[in-house]
Amino acid sequence: MKGGPSHVDTFDPKPLLDRDHGKPLPFPLPKITFAKQGNLFKSPWKFHRHGESGLPVSELFPQIAQHVDDLCILRSVHGTNPAHGAASLRLHTGADQFVRPSMGSWITYGLGSENKNLPAFITICPTLAHGGVNNWGASFLPSHCQGTPIGNASIPASKAGFKHITNDRLSAAQQRQQLQLLSELNQNFNHSNNHNSILEDRLKSFELAYRMQTTMPEVQDLTGESRATRKLYGLDDPVTEDFGRQCLMARRFLERDVRFVQVTHSDSIAQWDQHGNLYQGHTKNAAEVDRPIAGFISDLKARGLLDETLVLWGGEFGRTPTAQGKDGRDHNPHGFTMWMAGGGVKGGFAYGATDDYGYYATENKMHIHDLHATILHLMGLDHERLTYRHAGRDFRLTDVYGKVAKEILS
């Protein structure tokens, strides 16, 4: 959810924020803030309890609320940087100052691919702002760990696809001969000049591109999906059609054993970035994603995929409980909410807490490094052992930090 959805308006209700609306924040602001902030600003939306767990969800998300017993709501996530670019890089790569491999690349490196005809890591309609390609890049990891983008946030999902997926000049047999010759020539070069992993990865990318010609068009063709499935994801409604298409494509990639799939809700530079007009902006954004996300969870469950798929929802940070201007909220990396579903986490469970107003994470604090450590653990990977030697030292997604939140494990 690019731009930073507000946790105190979505999954972290604060009764004292409602009570003290308009009063000054009763404790100090962070030393560094992104913009000038005013007094406390209550949520325009009501929260209601749902499911057997009785967890509260904002009325912004009536469809997702029906799946609250599948959600593990993480209310104490926090980072350090209040700027979109740095916070996005921190969320995706664990670092906000350097170019580092993304978590999708680390997981691909650690677990490999299960489908040799598709990339192991795909990102659908990613934003090109605030870190851009570095948010799905492999950096110094082998190039096959790189995320493969389909379209970008500036174009509709219906027009997102791979360019040059078919070859109008050469037949499949001719392409196979061409690749065989290329391989032989480069292997001879490789043997005579010692092993060259970059060259080897380039050859593998050519081979993958060749195989994708027969696989990718079928994956992206949604015409075979039933009317009921298309409706489930909201493809019958212009409000939900775009993000619904992304979520449906994600399910199709996942059921074909693509290891890591990312979808991005962002038709602007920072979609959820409501420094003003919070009510209008969050209402519009939630309406676009609520039904597709709920449909995605329903579909994974119906197909028996949710138990083996970890779903992660969130943005690069949350928003302040104080007002910016008349009716907006500023960036807040000091305490915000993300949620997980499936993949070995407890459903209908809330972990951690922010303070009484929702500014700072206070209970069972989960830094981004801890989030990454937990994600890797759920994937069967030890974040301290998943390392790669580069420039004379061993690197890992969590750097020298990270603690697995064992309390959320089912």
TORMILO-75773 format. One line per 10 residues: number of its first residue (from 1); their letters; for each residue x, y, z of C-alpha. Coordinates in Angstrom, 1 decimal. Each point is the difference from the previous one (the first is absolute). Example, Ala and Ser with C-alpha at 12.3 -4.5 7.8 and 13.67 -1.06 7.14 Angstrom:
1	as	12.3,-4.5,7.8 ~ 1.4,3.4,-0.7
! end
This chain:
1	mkggpshvdt	0.0,0.0,0.0 ~ 2.4,2.7,-1.3 ~ 0.1,3.2,2.0 ~ -0.8,-1.1,3.5 ~ -3.5,-1.1,1.1 ~ -1.1,1.4,3.3 ~ 0.0,-2.8,2.7 ~ -2.3,2.0,2.4 ~ -2.6,0.1,-2.8 ~ 0.3,-3.6,-1.1
11	fdpkplldrd	1.1,-2.7,2.4 ~ 1.1,1.7,3.3 ~ -3.0,1.8,1.7 ~ 0.8,2.6,2.6 ~ -2.9,1.0,2.3 ~ 2.1,2.6,1.8 ~ 0.7,1.6,-3.4 ~ -3.8,0.4,-0.5 ~ -0.4,1.4,3.5 ~ 2.8,2.5,-0.2
21	hgkplpfplp	-0.6,1.2,-3.5 ~ 1.2,3.5,-0.5 ~ 2.3,0.0,3.1 ~ 3.8,0.2,-0.2 ~ 2.0,-3.2,0.0 ~ 0.8,-0.7,3.7 ~ 3.6,-1.1,-0.7 ~ 2.9,1.2,-2.1 ~ 0.1,-0.4,-3.7 ~ 3.0,-1.9,-1.6
31	kitfakqgnl	3.2,2.1,-0.4 ~ -0.5,-0.2,-3.8 ~ -3.4,0.5,-1.6 ~ -0.9,0.2,-3.6 ~ -2.3,3.0,0.2 ~ -1.6,2.3,2.5 ~ -2.7,-1.8,2.1 ~ -2.9,1.3,2.0 ~ -2.3,-1.4,2.6 ~ -1.5,-3.5,0.4
41	fkspwkfhrh	-2.2,-1.0,-2.9 ~ -2.6,-2.8,0.6 ~ -0.8,-2.5,-2.7 ~ -2.9,0.9,-2.3 ~ -0.9,-3.8,-0.1 ~ -1.6,-2.3,2.6 ~ 1.6,-3.3,1.0 ~ -2.1,-3.2,0.4 ~ 0.9,-3.4,1.3 ~ -0.2,-2.9,-2.4
51	gesglpvsel	0.4,-3.8,-0.1 ~ 0.5,-2.4,2.9 ~ 3.1,1.9,1.0 ~ -1.9,3.2,0.4 ~ 2.8,2.1,-1.4 ~ -0.9,3.5,-0.9 ~ 0.2,1.2,-3.6 ~ -0.8,3.4,-1.3 ~ -3.1,0.4,-2.1 ~ 2.3,0.9,-2.8
61	fpqiaqhvdd	0.6,-3.7,-0.6 ~ -3.4,-1.8,0.3 ~ 1.1,-2.9,-2.3 ~ 3.4,-0.6,1.5 ~ -1.7,0.1,3.4 ~ -1.8,-3.2,-0.9 ~ 3.3,-1.7,0.0 ~ 1.3,1.4,3.2 ~ 0.3,-3.5,1.5 ~ 2.7,-0.7,-2.7
71	lcilrsvhgt	2.0,3.2,0.8 ~ 2.9,0.3,2.3 ~ 0.0,3.8,0.6 ~ 3.4,1.4,0.9 ~ -0.6,3.3,1.9 ~ 3.5,0.8,1.1 ~ 2.0,0.2,-3.2 ~ 2.5,2.9,-0.1 ~ 2.9,1.4,-2.0 ~ 2.2,3.0,0.2
81	npahgaaslr	-0.5,2.2,-3.1 ~ -3.0,2.3,-0.6 ~ 0.7,0.5,-3.8 ~ -1.7,-2.2,-2.6 ~ 3.1,-1.0,-1.9 ~ 2.1,-1.0,2.9 ~ -2.9,-1.7,1.8 ~ -0.9,-2.0,-3.1 ~ 3.6,-1.1,-0.4 ~ 0.1,-1.0,3.6
91	lhtgadqfvr	-3.2,-2.1,-0.3 ~ 1.1,-1.7,-3.2 ~ 3.7,-0.4,0.6 ~ 0.7,0.6,3.7 ~ 2.2,3.0,-0.8 ~ -0.9,3.6,-0.7 ~ 3.5,1.4,-0.8 ~ 1.5,-2.6,-2.3 ~ -1.0,-2.1,-3.0 ~ -0.7,-3.5,1.4
101	psmgswityg	-1.9,-3.1,-1.2 ~ -3.7,0.1,0.5 ~ -1.8,-2.5,2.2 ~ -1.5,-1.7,-3.1 ~ 3.6,-0.5,-1.3 ~ 1.2,-1.4,3.3 ~ -2.9,-2.5,0.1 ~ 0.7,-1.0,-3.6 ~ 3.7,-0.4,0.8 ~ -0.8,-2.1,3.0
111	lgsenknlpa	-2.7,-2.2,-1.4 ~ 0.5,0.0,-3.7 ~ -2.6,-0.4,-2.7 ~ -2.9,-2.5,-0.3 ~ -0.9,0.8,-3.5 ~ 2.8,0.1,-2.6 ~ -2.2,1.7,-2.6 ~ -0.8,3.1,2.1 ~ 2.0,2.4,2.0 ~ 0.2,-0.9,3.7
121	fiticptlah	-0.8,3.6,1.1 ~ -2.6,2.2,-1.8 ~ -1.2,3.4,0.9 ~ -3.2,1.2,-1.5 ~ -0.5,3.8,-0.9 ~ 2.8,1.2,2.4 ~ 0.6,3.6,0.6 ~ 3.0,1.5,-1.6 ~ 0.3,2.7,2.6 ~ 1.6,0.0,3.5
131	ggvnnwgasf	2.7,-2.5,-0.7 ~ -1.5,-1.4,-3.1 ~ 1.8,-3.1,-1.3 ~ 2.1,-0.3,3.1 ~ -3.2,-1.1,1.8 ~ 0.0,-3.2,-2.0 ~ 3.6,-0.2,-1.0 ~ 2.6,-2.8,0.7 ~ 2.9,2.4,0.6 ~ 3.1,-2.3,0.5
141	lpshcqgtpi	-2.0,-3.2,0.1 ~ 0.0,-2.1,-3.2 ~ -2.1,1.6,-2.7 ~ -2.6,-2.8,-0.2 ~ -1.1,1.3,3.5 ~ -1.1,3.3,-1.6 ~ -3.7,0.8,0.1 ~ -1.6,0.1,-3.4 ~ -2.5,2.9,-0.4 ~ -3.2,-0.2,-1.9
151	gnasipaska	-1.1,3.5,-1.0 ~ 0.3,2.8,2.5 ~ -2.2,2.2,2.2 ~ -0.5,2.6,-2.7 ~ -1.9,-2.3,-2.3 ~ -3.2,-2.1,0.5 ~ 0.5,-3.6,1.0 ~ -2.0,-1.0,-3.1 ~ 2.8,1.3,-2.1 ~ 2.8,-1.4,2.1
161	gfkhitndrl	2.0,-2.8,-1.6 ~ 3.4,-1.1,-1.2 ~ 1.3,1.6,-3.2 ~ 1.3,-2.1,-2.8 ~ -1.5,-3.2,1.5 ~ -0.3,-1.4,-3.6 ~ 2.5,-0.1,-2.8 ~ -1.6,0.7,-3.4 ~ 3.2,-0.5,-1.9 ~ 1.3,-3.3,1.2
171	saaqqrqqlq	-1.8,-3.3,0.7 ~ 0.5,-1.8,3.3 ~ 2.4,-2.5,-1.6 ~ 2.1,2.8,-1.5 ~ 0.1,1.7,3.4 ~ 1.1,-3.2,1.6 ~ 2.9,-0.4,-2.5 ~ 0.9,3.6,0.6 ~ 0.2,-0.4,3.7 ~ 1.9,-3.3,-0.3
181	llselnqnfn	2.7,1.8,-2.1 ~ 0.1,2.9,2.4 ~ 0.4,-2.4,2.9 ~ 2.8,-2.0,-1.7 ~ 1.9,3.2,-0.9 ~ -0.3,1.4,3.5 ~ 0.8,-3.2,1.8 ~ 3.2,-0.3,-2.0 ~ 0.8,3.6,1.1 ~ -0.9,-0.8,3.6
191	hsnnhnsile	2.3,-3.0,0.2 ~ 2.9,1.8,-1.4 ~ -0.4,3.1,2.2 ~ -0.9,-1.8,3.3 ~ -3.6,-0.1,1.3 ~ -2.0,3.1,-0.6 ~ -3.3,0.0,1.9 ~ -1.3,3.2,-1.6 ~ 0.4,-1.5,-3.4 ~ -1.7,-3.2,1.2
201	drlksfelay	-2.9,1.9,1.4 ~ -0.4,1.9,-3.3 ~ -0.2,-3.3,-1.8 ~ -2.6,-1.3,2.4 ~ -2.1,3.2,-0.5 ~ 0.0,-0.6,-3.8 ~ -1.2,-3.6,0.6 ~ -2.7,1.2,2.4 ~ -1.2,2.6,-2.5 ~ -0.3,-2.8,-2.6
211	rmqttmpevq	-2.1,-2.2,2.3 ~ -2.2,2.9,1.1 ~ -1.3,0.4,-3.6 ~ -2.2,-3.0,0.5 ~ -0.9,0.4,3.7 ~ -0.5,3.7,0.6 ~ -2.8,0.8,-2.5 ~ -2.1,-2.8,1.6 ~ 0.6,1.3,3.5 ~ -1.0,3.5,-0.8
221	dltgesratr	-3.1,-1.0,-2.0 ~ -2.9,0.4,2.4 ~ -2.7,-0.9,-2.5 ~ -0.1,-3.6,1.3 ~ -1.0,1.1,3.5 ~ -3.6,-0.5,0.9 ~ -2.5,2.8,0.4 ~ -0.2,-0.7,3.7 ~ 3.8,0.2,0.4 ~ 0.1,3.3,-1.9
231	klyglddpvt	-2.8,1.4,2.2 ~ 1.8,-1.3,3.1 ~ 3.0,2.2,-0.8 ~ -2.1,3.0,-1.1 ~ 0.7,-0.1,-3.7 ~ -3.6,0.8,-0.6 ~ 0.3,3.4,1.6 ~ 2.1,2.9,-1.4 ~ 0.9,1.0,3.6 ~ 1.7,-3.3,0.9
241	edfgrqclma	0.8,-1.4,-3.5 ~ 3.6,1.3,-0.2 ~ 1.2,-1.3,3.4 ~ -2.2,-3.1,-0.3 ~ 1.8,-0.9,-3.2 ~ 3.3,0.3,1.8 ~ -1.1,-2.3,2.8 ~ -1.5,-2.5,-2.4 ~ 3.3,-0.1,-2.0 ~ 1.8,-0.5,3.3
251	rrflerdvrf	-2.1,-3.0,0.8 ~ 0.7,-1.4,-3.5 ~ 3.7,0.4,0.4 ~ -0.1,-1.5,3.5 ~ -1.9,-3.1,-1.1 ~ 2.7,-0.5,-2.7 ~ 2.7,0.0,2.7 ~ 1.4,3.5,-0.4 ~ 1.9,0.4,3.3 ~ -0.6,3.7,0.8
261	vqvthsdsia	-2.7,2.3,-1.4 ~ -0.5,3.6,0.8 ~ -3.0,2.2,-1.0 ~ 0.0,3.8,0.5 ~ -2.9,2.3,0.5 ~ 1.2,3.3,-1.3 ~ -1.5,2.1,-2.8 ~ 2.0,3.0,1.1 ~ 3.5,0.6,1.6 ~ -1.4,-0.7,3.5
271	qwdqhgnlyq	-3.5,-1.3,-0.2 ~ -0.8,-0.3,3.7 ~ 1.9,3.2,0.9 ~ -2.9,2.1,1.4 ~ 1.7,3.1,1.4 ~ -3.4,1.6,-0.6 ~ -3.5,-1.3,-1.0 ~ 0.5,-3.1,2.1 ~ -3.7,-1.0,-0.2 ~ -0.2,0.3,-3.8
281	ghtknaaevd	3.4,-1.6,-0.6 ~ -0.2,-3.0,2.3 ~ -3.7,-0.6,-1.0 ~ 1.0,-0.1,-3.7 ~ 3.1,-2.2,0.7 ~ -1.8,-2.5,2.2 ~ -2.9,-0.4,-2.4 ~ 2.5,-0.9,-2.7 ~ 1.8,-2.8,1.9 ~ -2.5,-1.3,2.6
291	rpiagfisdl	-1.9,-2.4,-2.3 ~ 3.0,-1.2,-2.0 ~ 2.0,-0.8,3.1 ~ -2.9,-1.8,1.6 ~ -0.6,-1.9,-3.2 ~ 3.7,-1.0,-0.2 ~ -0.1,-1.4,3.6 ~ -3.3,-1.9,-0.8 ~ 1.5,-1.4,-3.2 ~ 3.2,-1.2,1.6
301	karglldetl	-2.0,-1.7,2.7 ~ -2.4,-1.7,-2.5 ~ 3.0,-1.3,-2.0 ~ 1.9,-1.3,3.1 ~ 2.8,2.6,-0.6 ~ -0.3,2.2,3.1 ~ 1.7,-2.4,2.4 ~ 3.1,0.0,-2.2 ~ -0.1,3.7,-1.1 ~ 0.9,2.8,2.3
311	vlwggefgrt	-2.0,3.2,-0.8 ~ 1.5,3.3,1.2 ~ -2.0,3.3,-0.1 ~ 1.3,3.4,0.9 ~ 1.9,3.2,-1.1 ~ 3.3,1.5,0.7 ~ -1.2,1.7,3.2 ~ -3.2,1.1,1.7 ~ -1.4,3.5,0.8 ~ -0.1,2.2,3.0
321	ptaqgkdgrd	-2.9,0.3,2.4 ~ 0.5,3.7,-0.2 ~ -1.4,2.2,-2.7 ~ 1.9,1.5,-2.8 ~ -1.8,3.0,-1.2 ~ -3.8,-0.2,0.3 ~ -0.7,-3.6,-0.9 ~ 3.2,-2.0,-0.8 ~ 2.6,-2.1,1.8 ~ 3.8,0.1,-0.2
331	hnphgftmwm	2.4,-2.9,-0.6 ~ 0.6,-2.2,3.1 ~ 2.7,-2.7,-0.1 ~ 0.1,-0.3,3.8 ~ -3.0,-2.3,0.4 ~ -2.3,-1.5,-2.6 ~ -1.9,-3.0,-1.1 ~ 0.5,-2.8,-2.5 ~ -1.7,-3.3,-0.2 ~ 0.8,-3.5,-1.1
341	agggvkggfa	-2.3,-2.9,-1.0 ~ 0.7,-3.7,-0.7 ~ 3.5,-1.4,-0.2 ~ 0.2,-1.2,3.6 ~ -1.2,3.0,2.0 ~ -2.8,0.2,2.6 ~ -3.3,1.1,-1.4 ~ -2.3,2.3,1.9 ~ 3.0,1.2,2.0 ~ 1.3,3.5,0.8
351	ygatddygyy	3.7,0.4,0.9 ~ 1.6,3.0,1.6 ~ -1.4,3.4,0.7 ~ 0.5,3.7,-0.4 ~ -0.5,2.6,2.7 ~ -3.5,1.2,1.0 ~ -0.1,2.4,-3.0 ~ 1.9,-2.1,-2.6 ~ 3.2,2.0,-0.4 ~ 2.7,-2.4,1.3
361	atenkmhihd	0.4,-3.8,0.1 ~ 0.0,-0.9,3.7 ~ -0.8,-3.7,0.5 ~ 1.8,-2.9,-1.8 ~ 1.7,2.5,-2.3 ~ 0.7,-1.4,-3.4 ~ 2.7,1.9,-1.9 ~ 0.2,-0.6,-3.8 ~ 3.0,-2.2,0.7 ~ -2.2,-2.1,2.2
371	lhatilhlmg	-2.7,-0.1,-2.6 ~ 2.5,-1.3,-2.6 ~ 1.4,-2.6,2.5 ~ -3.5,-1.3,0.6 ~ -0.9,-0.1,-3.7 ~ 3.2,-2.0,-0.7 ~ -0.8,-2.3,2.9 ~ -3.5,-0.7,-1.4 ~ 1.7,-0.8,-3.3 ~ 2.2,-2.6,1.7
381	ldherltyrh	3.1,2.2,0.0 ~ 2.2,1.1,2.9 ~ 0.7,3.7,-0.5 ~ 3.4,-0.3,1.7 ~ 1.1,-2.8,-2.3 ~ -1.4,1.4,-3.3 ~ 3.1,1.9,-0.9 ~ 1.9,1.0,-3.2 ~ 3.7,1.0,0.0 ~ 0.6,3.2,-1.9
391	agrdfrltdv	2.8,2.6,0.2 ~ 1.7,-1.9,2.8 ~ -2.8,-0.5,2.4 ~ -3.1,-2.1,0.4 ~ -3.3,1.8,-0.6 ~ -3.5,-1.0,1.0 ~ -3.5,1.6,-0.3 ~ -0.1,0.8,3.7 ~ 3.6,1.4,0.1 ~ 1.1,-0.8,3.6
401	ygkvakeils	-3.5,0.4,1.5 ~ -3.3,-1.8,0.0 ~ -2.1,-2.1,2.4 ~ -2.6,-2.5,-1.0 ~ -3.4,0.7,1.4 ~ -0.7,-3.5,1.2 ~ -3.2,1.0,1.7 ~ -1.8,0.3,-3.4 ~ 0.9,-3.4,-1.2 ~ -2.8,-2.5,-0.2
! end
